[in-house]
Amino acid sequence: MISVSAAGSVLTFVLLSRRSLMLLIMLVMKNGFKL
């Protein structure tokens, strides 16, 4: 099922992007919001 594999890849991409986004937010908070 191509649709199932595509949905799985999209889900993994969303999870990875969310994790990286959380790491970015943590780094910004550590830097004291020095943008």
N, CA, C and O atoms as a Maestro MAE file, in Angstrom:
{
 s_m_m2io_version
 :::
 2.0.0
}

f_m_ct {
 s_m_title
 :::
 protein
 m_atom[140] {
  # First column is atom index #
  i_m_mmod_type
  r_m_x_coord
  r_m_y_coord
  r_m_z_coord
  i_m_residue_number
  s_m_chain_name
  s_m_pdb_residue_name
  s_m_pdb_atom_name
  i_m_atomic_number
  :::
  1 25 0.861 -1.205 0.000 1 A "MET " " N  " 7
  2 3 0.000 0.000 0.000 1 A "MET " " CA " 6
  3 2 0.893 1.249 0.000 1 A "MET " " C  " 6
  4 15 1.562 1.552 0.987 1 A "MET " " O  " 8
  5 25 0.883 1.960 -1.126 2 A "ILE " " N  " 7
  6 3 1.721 3.168 -1.227 2 A "ILE " " CA " 6
  7 2 1.215 4.253 -0.274 2 A "ILE " " C  " 6
  8 15 2.006 4.986 0.319 2 A "ILE " " O  " 8
  9 25 -0.112 4.349 -0.132 3 A "SER " " N  " 7
  10 3 -0.678 5.395 0.731 3 A "SER " " CA " 6
  11 2 -0.247 5.192 2.184 3 A "SER " " C  " 6
  12 15 0.039 6.155 2.896 3 A "SER " " O  " 8
  13 25 -0.205 3.932 2.615 4 A "VAL " " N  " 7
  14 3 0.182 3.640 4.002 4 A "VAL " " CA " 6
  15 2 1.643 4.023 4.236 4 A "VAL " " C  " 6
  16 15 1.974 4.621 5.260 4 A "VAL " " O  " 8
  17 25 2.515 3.677 3.287 5 A "SER " " N  " 7
  18 3 3.939 4.009 3.442 5 A "SER " " CA " 6
  19 2 4.137 5.524 3.414 5 A "SER " " C  " 6
  20 15 4.949 6.064 4.165 5 A "SER " " O  " 8
  21 25 3.395 6.200 2.550 6 A "ALA " " N  " 7
  22 3 3.499 7.658 2.479 6 A "ALA " " CA " 6
  23 2 3.042 8.287 3.789 6 A "ALA " " C  " 6
  24 15 3.674 9.221 4.281 6 A "ALA " " O  " 8
  25 25 1.952 7.783 4.355 7 A "ALA " " N  " 7
  26 3 1.451 8.307 5.634 7 A "ALA " " CA " 6
  27 2 2.474 8.072 6.727 7 A "ALA " " C  " 6
  28 15 2.671 8.936 7.581 7 A "ALA " " O  " 8
  29 25 3.133 6.912 6.718 8 A "GLY " " N  " 7
  30 3 4.144 6.602 7.730 8 A "GLY " " CA " 6
  31 2 5.335 7.545 7.615 8 A "GLY " " C  " 6
  32 15 5.848 8.026 8.625 8 A "GLY " " O  " 8
  33 25 5.778 7.811 6.381 9 A "SER " " N  " 7
  34 3 6.918 8.712 6.196 9 A "SER " " CA " 6
  35 2 6.560 10.121 6.643 9 A "SER " " C  " 6
  36 15 7.377 10.807 7.257 9 A "SER " " O  " 8
  37 25 5.336 10.556 6.338 10 A "VAL " " N  " 7
  38 3 4.887 11.890 6.751 10 A "VAL " " CA " 6
  39 2 4.821 11.965 8.272 10 A "VAL " " C  " 6
  40 15 5.214 12.969 8.865 10 A "VAL " " O  " 8
  41 25 4.322 10.896 8.904 11 A "LEU " " N  " 7
  42 3 4.211 10.883 10.366 11 A "LEU " " CA " 6
  43 2 5.600 10.981 11.004 11 A "LEU " " C  " 6
  44 15 5.801 11.751 11.943 11 A "LEU " " O  " 8
  45 25 6.558 10.197 10.491 12 A "THR " " N  " 7
  46 3 7.914 10.240 11.039 12 A "THR " " CA " 6
  47 2 8.530 11.616 10.829 12 A "THR " " C  " 6
  48 15 9.223 12.127 11.708 12 A "THR " " O  " 8
  49 25 8.278 12.225 9.652 13 A "PHE " " N  " 7
  50 3 8.822 13.559 9.364 13 A "PHE " " CA " 6
  51 2 8.247 14.578 10.348 13 A "PHE " " C  " 6
  52 15 8.972 15.438 10.847 13 A "PHE " " O  " 8
  53 25 6.940 14.481 10.627 14 A "VAL " " N  " 7
  54 3 6.297 15.413 11.564 14 A "VAL " " CA " 6
  55 2 6.885 15.239 12.957 14 A "VAL " " C  " 6
  56 15 7.153 16.220 13.650 14 A "VAL " " O  " 8
  57 25 7.088 13.972 13.370 15 A "LEU " " N  " 7
  58 3 7.644 13.719 14.705 15 A "LEU " " CA " 6
  59 2 9.060 14.272 14.802 15 A "LEU " " C  " 6
  60 15 9.416 14.886 15.808 15 A "LEU " " O  " 8
  61 25 9.880 14.058 13.757 16 A "LEU " " N  " 7
  62 3 11.256 14.553 13.777 16 A "LEU " " CA " 6
  63 2 11.285 16.072 13.774 16 A "LEU " " C  " 6
  64 15 12.082 16.680 14.489 16 A "LEU " " O  " 8
  65 25 10.424 16.690 12.976 17 A "SER " " N  " 7
  66 3 10.397 18.155 12.911 17 A "SER " " CA " 6
  67 2 9.947 18.724 14.253 17 A "SER " " C  " 6
  68 15 10.460 19.747 14.706 17 A "SER " " O  " 8
  69 25 8.973 18.045 14.890 18 A "ARG " " N  " 7
  70 3 8.492 18.521 16.190 18 A "ARG " " CA " 6
  71 2 9.602 18.426 17.227 18 A "ARG " " C  " 6
  72 15 9.765 19.324 18.053 18 A "ARG " " O  " 8
  73 25 10.376 17.324 17.182 19 A "ARG " " N  " 7
  74 3 11.480 17.151 18.140 19 A "ARG " " CA " 6
  75 2 12.538 18.224 17.917 19 A "ARG " " C  " 6
  76 15 13.028 18.820 18.876 19 A "ARG " " O  " 8
  77 25 12.894 18.475 16.653 20 A "SER " " N  " 7
  78 3 13.905 19.495 16.354 20 A "SER " " CA " 6
  79 2 13.397 20.875 16.748 20 A "SER " " C  " 6
  80 15 14.167 21.714 17.216 20 A "SER " " O  " 8
  81 25 12.093 21.112 16.558 21 A "LEU " " N  " 7
  82 3 11.516 22.408 16.934 21 A "LEU " " CA " 6
  83 2 11.604 22.594 18.442 21 A "LEU " " C  " 6
  84 15 11.931 23.682 18.916 21 A "LEU " " O  " 8
  85 25 11.312 21.536 19.203 22 A "MET " " N  " 7
  86 3 11.394 21.612 20.665 22 A "MET " " CA " 6
  87 2 12.837 21.867 21.094 22 A "MET " " C  " 6
  88 15 13.083 22.633 22.026 22 A "MET " " O  " 8
  89 25 13.804 21.220 20.408 23 A "LEU " " N  " 7
  90 3 15.212 21.443 20.740 23 A "LEU " " CA " 6
  91 2 15.604 22.886 20.454 23 A "LEU " " C  " 6
  92 15 16.349 23.493 21.223 23 A "LEU " " O  " 8
  93 25 15.105 23.437 19.349 24 A "LEU " " N  " 7
  94 3 15.398 24.834 19.011 24 A "LEU " " CA " 6
  95 2 14.841 25.760 20.073 24 A "LEU " " C  " 6
  96 15 15.512 26.705 20.489 24 A "LEU " " O  " 8
  97 25 13.606 25.496 20.520 25 A "ILE " " N  " 7
  98 3 12.983 26.328 21.555 25 A "ILE " " CA " 6
  99 2 13.804 26.253 22.840 25 A "ILE " " C  " 6
  100 15 14.020 27.269 23.502 25 A "ILE " " O  " 8
  101 25 14.262 25.046 23.195 26 A "MET " " N  " 7
  102 3 15.063 24.889 24.413 26 A "MET " " CA " 6
  103 2 16.368 25.671 24.296 26 A "MET " " C  " 6
  104 15 16.802 26.302 25.259 26 A "MET " " O  " 8
  105 25 16.999 25.631 23.112 27 A "LEU " " N  " 7
  106 3 18.247 26.371 22.909 27 A "LEU " " CA " 6
  107 2 18.004 27.867 23.037 27 A "LEU " " C  " 6
  108 15 18.811 28.574 23.642 27 A "LEU " " O  " 8
  109 25 16.900 28.360 22.475 28 A "VAL " " N  " 7
  110 3 16.578 29.788 22.549 28 A "VAL " " CA " 6
  111 2 16.351 30.194 24.000 28 A "VAL " " C  " 6
  112 15 16.806 31.253 24.432 28 A "VAL " " O  " 8
  113 25 15.636 29.339 24.760 29 A "MET " " N  " 7
  114 3 15.386 29.649 26.163 29 A "MET " " CA " 6
  115 2 16.695 29.662 26.945 29 A "MET " " C  " 6
  116 15 16.871 30.480 27.847 29 A "MET " " O  " 8
  117 25 17.620 28.751 26.600 30 A "LYS " " N  " 7
  118 3 18.920 28.713 27.284 30 A "LYS " " CA " 6
  119 2 19.707 29.981 26.991 30 A "LYS " " C  " 6
  120 15 20.402 30.501 27.864 30 A "LYS " " O  " 8
  121 25 19.597 30.481 25.755 31 A "ASN " " N  " 7
  122 3 20.343 31.681 25.372 31 A "ASN " " CA " 6
  123 2 19.690 32.947 25.921 31 A "ASN " " C  " 6
  124 15 20.213 34.041 25.709 31 A "ASN " " O  " 8
  125 25 18.575 32.830 26.611 32 A "GLY " " N  " 7
  126 3 17.922 34.004 27.180 32 A "GLY " " CA " 6
  127 2 17.236 34.843 26.119 32 A "GLY " " C  " 6
  128 15 17.196 36.068 26.232 32 A "GLY " " O  " 8
  129 25 16.685 34.193 25.071 33 A "PHE " " N  " 7
  130 3 15.956 34.893 24.014 33 A "PHE " " CA " 6
  131 2 16.817 35.955 23.342 33 A "PHE " " C  " 6
  132 15 16.323 37.026 22.990 33 A "PHE " " O  " 8
  133 25 18.126 35.658 23.161 34 A "LYS " " N  " 7
  134 3 18.999 36.586 22.430 34 A "LYS " " CA " 6
  135 2 18.908 36.238 20.947 34 A "LYS " " C  " 6
  136 15 19.676 35.414 20.451 34 A "LYS " " O  " 8
  137 25 17.986 36.855 20.254 35 A "LEU " " N  " 7
  138 3 17.803 36.546 18.830 35 A "LEU " " CA " 6
  139 2 18.675 37.473 17.990 35 A "LEU " " C  " 6
  140 15 18.672 37.380 16.763 35 A "LEU " " O  " 8
  :::
 }
 m_bond[139] {
  # First column is bond index #
  i_m_from
  i_m_to
  i_m_order
  :::
  1 1 2 1
  2 2 3 1
  3 3 4 2
  4 3 5 1
  5 5 6 1
  6 6 7 1
  7 7 8 2
  8 7 9 1
  9 9 10 1
  10 10 11 1
  11 11 12 2
  12 11 13 1
  13 13 14 1
  14 14 15 1
  15 15 16 2
  16 15 17 1
  17 17 18 1
  18 18 19 1
  19 19 20 2
  20 19 21 1
  21 21 22 1
  22 22 23 1
  23 23 24 2
  24 23 25 1
  25 25 26 1
  26 26 27 1
  27 27 28 2
  28 27 29 1
  29 29 30 1
  30 30 31 1
  31 31 32 2
  32 31 33 1
  33 33 34 1
  34 34 35 1
  35 35 36 2
  36 35 37 1
  37 37 38 1
  38 38 39 1
  39 39 40 2
  40 39 41 1
  41 41 42 1
  42 42 43 1
  43 43 44 2
  44 43 45 1
  45 45 46 1
  46 46 47 1
  47 47 48 2
  48 47 49 1
  49 49 50 1
  50 50 51 1
  51 51 52 2
  52 51 53 1
  53 53 54 1
  54 54 55 1
  55 55 56 2
  56 55 57 1
  57 57 58 1
  58 58 59 1
  59 59 60 2
  60 59 61 1
  61 61 62 1
  62 62 63 1
  63 63 64 2
  64 63 65 1
  65 65 66 1
  66 66 67 1
  67 67 68 2
  68 67 69 1
  69 69 70 1
  70 70 71 1
  71 71 72 2
  72 71 73 1
  73 73 74 1
  74 74 75 1
  75 75 76 2
  76 75 77 1
  77 77 78 1
  78 78 79 1
  79 79 80 2
  80 79 81 1
  81 81 82 1
  82 82 83 1
  83 83 84 2
  84 83 85 1
  85 85 86 1
  86 86 87 1
  87 87 88 2
  88 87 89 1
  89 89 90 1
  90 90 91 1
  91 91 92 2
  92 91 93 1
  93 93 94 1
  94 94 95 1
  95 95 96 2
  96 95 97 1
  97 97 98 1
  98 98 99 1
  99 99 100 2
  100 99 101 1
  101 101 102 1
  102 102 103 1
  103 103 104 2
  104 103 105 1
  105 105 106 1
  106 106 107 1
  107 107 108 2
  108 107 109 1
  109 109 110 1
  110 110 111 1
  111 111 112 2
  112 111 113 1
  113 113 114 1
  114 114 115 1
  115 115 116 2
  116 115 117 1
  117 117 118 1
  118 118 119 1
  119 119 120 2
  120 119 121 1
  121 121 122 1
  122 122 123 1
  123 123 124 2
  124 123 125 1
  125 125 126 1
  126 126 127 1
  127 127 128 2
  128 127 129 1
  129 129 130 1
  130 130 131 1
  131 131 132 2
  132 131 133 1
  133 133 134 1
  134 134 135 1
  135 135 136 2
  136 135 137 1
  137 137 138 1
  138 138 139 1
  139 139 140 2
  :::
 }
}
